[in-house]
Amino acid sequence: MKHSIEEYLPVNLALEDKNFLVVGGGKVAARKIDLLVPRGTHLTVVAREPDQKIRELEKNSLLILREKEYETSDLENMDYVIAATDDSKLNEEIYEECKKRNILINVVDDPGHCDFIFPSILRRGPITFTVSTAGKSPFLSAFLRQIMENAFTEEWVFIGELAGKYRKYVLRKFKDREDLKAECFKRFLDVNWMEILRQHDEHAAEEYYNKLLDSLEEI
């Protein structure tokens, strides 16, 4: 059964130690593989003529490459599948077989045959920004990602790390006081951290952060 675009719910998946199969070895498949390699997946690629980039990843032991025709047996023990061949009939066959086995599948450029889709992703340290058009216009997703990249510059890596450290401190200090936690978080958000970093540096931001912690003693 095909999915409508309204059925997709944005979620973040923990992919470490998950078995991923990519069927297809062209440039589109290589782009999907680029997303998966750094996320701790056990990645297998089945392709007759894999892109050179995929061969390089195999040489570096970042994936298992099987240079052959796809067979249904390739689906054994897989948690996720990406069908990225240039044969629409084959992609649909893979989709149907995955449905029988309750394996989640993404058929590239065919959102109606996808259990999950890949948004455009921008990472700034612990902060992840994503944008998706539910597969309808990936070029627009890429354009919107560029806007996010210009808006959320590298300073957000530092701000994200600082916010994480601050939250741990507040939760430990005001364990059972929800009202005080809210006040503390507001104080952090009231600081123009971006301006401090751009006008000065991370050292100055750290100094302001320590002053902020000192101010919590007065609450």
C-alpha positions, 0 to 999 in steps of 0.5 A: 500500500502506498503512503500519502505525504501526510502520513510521515512523522518526523522522528530521530532514530538511533541507528547504531548497530542496525543492519542497513541494506542499500540496493544500488550503487550509483551516485544517488545510493552513494549520497544515502550511504554518506548519511549512514556511514558515520552513524554506527550502522552495519551497512551492506551494499548490493550493486553490479557496478558500484560508484568509486566512492562506495568502493573506497568506503569498502576499502576503509572497512566502512561497509560490506560490498557485494558486487552482484545482482540483488536476491531476496536472500539479501534481506535476511537480518536487515532492519532497514532497506534503501532501494536505489536502483534505476529499475523501477520494477525491481525497486517495487519488487524489493518494496513488496518483499520488505512489506512481507518481512516487516522491514522498513524501506525507502525507495529513492525518489518514490515517497509513496513506497517509503516507510521513512524518508531522508530530510535535508540535515544540518548539524551544529554540534548537539543541535540537528536541524532538518527540513523535508518536503516529504519527497515532493521536491528535494531541490527545495529542501536543499535550498531551505537547508542552505538558508538554515546553514546561513542562519545557524552558523558554527557559533551554535556548536558552542551554544549547544554544548553550553546549553547542555552543560547548563541544563545538567547544572540546573537539574542537579541544583533545583531537582524538585523545583520546576518553577526555579528551573523555568526561571533558570532556563529563561535566564540562559535564553535571555543572554545574546550568546551569539553577540558575545561570541561574534564580538569577543570569543568563546573565552568571554562567553565562558566568563559570562556563563560562570557569572550566570551560574553565580547569579543562580545562587541568589535565587 
